Structure formats: C-alpha cells, structure tokens
C-alpha cells in the first residue's frame, strides 16, 4: 500500500466526501458520498473507502 493511498483512506475515514473529492473531483462519486454521509456517517465511510480502493 503506497503512502498516498494510505492518506486517501485516512481522509475517507475522517471526512468521507473530502477523501473522494481529492481523488475524483466534483463528479458523481463525490455527490453520492456526500449524500450517504449526510444520511449516515458510516455508509459514507464505507462508500468512500470502497470507491478509493476500487
């Protein structure tokens, strides 16, 4: 696991939309993650980690 990937995953756990935004920009992945984080913090984390490691 590279250090960049580790930092991305750490950001995805702390603030899921930020981790996804830094990796993909303001695309559909970001908006899905933001919505999931608003609806429930845990689904946002799961989606962010999944989409970053995919």
C-alpha positions as CSV (number, residue, x, y, z in Angstrom):
1,X,0.0,0.0,0.0
2,X,1.5,3.3,-1.0
3,X,1.6,6.3,1.3
4,X,-0.7,8.3,-1.0
5,X,-3.3,5.5,-0.8
6,X,-2.9,5.4,3.0
7,X,-3.5,9.1,3.3
8,X,-6.5,8.9,0.9
9,X,-8.1,6.1,3.1
10,X,-7.4,8.0,6.3
11,X,-9.1,11.1,4.9
12,X,-12.0,8.9,3.7
13,X,-12.4,7.7,7.3
14,X,-12.2,11.1,8.9
15,X,-14.2,13.1,6.4
16,X,-15.5,10.8,3.6
17,X,-16.5,13.5,1.0
18,X,-13.1,15.2,1.2
19,X,-11.3,11.9,0.5
20,X,-13.5,11.2,-2.5
21,X,-13.2,14.8,-3.7
22,X,-9.4,14.8,-3.6
23,X,-9.3,11.5,-5.6
24,X,-12.1,12.1,-8.2
25,X,-13.0,15.8,-8.1
26,X,-16.6,17.1,-8.1
27,X,-18.1,14.2,-10.0
28,X,-20.9,11.7,-9.3
29,X,-18.7,9.8,-6.8
30,X,-18.4,12.9,-4.7
31,X,-22.1,13.7,-4.6
32,X,-23.1,10.1,-3.8
33,X,-20.6,10.1,-1.0
34,X,-21.8,13.4,0.3
35,X,-25.4,12.2,0.3
36,X,-24.5,9.0,2.1
37,X,-22.5,10.9,4.7
38,X,-25.4,13.2,5.3
39,X,-27.8,10.3,5.7
40,X,-25.5,8.4,7.9
41,X,-21.8,8.8,8.6
42,X,-21.0,5.0,8.5
43,X,-22.4,4.5,4.9
44,X,-20.4,7.5,3.8
45,X,-17.2,6.0,5.2
46,X,-17.9,2.6,3.6
47,X,-18.6,4.1,0.2
48,X,-15.6,6.4,0.3
49,X,-13.2,3.6,1.3
50,X,-14.7,1.3,-1.3
51,X,-14.5,3.8,-4.2
52,X,-11.0,4.9,-3.3
53,X,-9.6,1.4,-3.1
54,X,-11.5,0.2,-6.2
